[in-house]
């Protein structure tokens, strides 16, 4: 069963198909322009953010370097040091080792000492050392004349100490 098409029907069918393809081409050309515009915008934003990121990386590296120059040198991790059992470490021995590496006249507080002690020995301890525990040892060392308290601690800030001699 073949259907016979007239010349007019064939021309109308081809014209309709051509019109559809023309509309689709216009449609996609419009999207192409839109996406090209968006691509350009995002490329410009990417370049600007990359420049800012590079500048930030350089500035942060310089700032970190400046801060590290002001910090006391990180001493050895005291790997072979006998700190006592993990459940009851010898805090005085740990604190003395840390204080021996400080520069004369350099002030310190129990918070910093606790962080340093935990950094050096935390893996070998059952519980991390607290600033409160360090404060007890520092007060005893002050009474013995080994340290001098240069600022009394309050609720908003901690005590500060320096080594004597």
Secondary structure, DSSP 8 states (H G I E B T S, - for coil): ------HHHHHHHHHHHHHHHHHHHHHHHHHHHHHHHHHHHHHHHHHHHHHHHHHHHHHHHHHHHHHHHHS-------TT---B-SSSB-HHHHHHHHHHTS-TT--B-HHHHHHHHHHHHGGG-SS---HHHHHHHHHHHHHTTSEEEEE---SSS--EEEE--
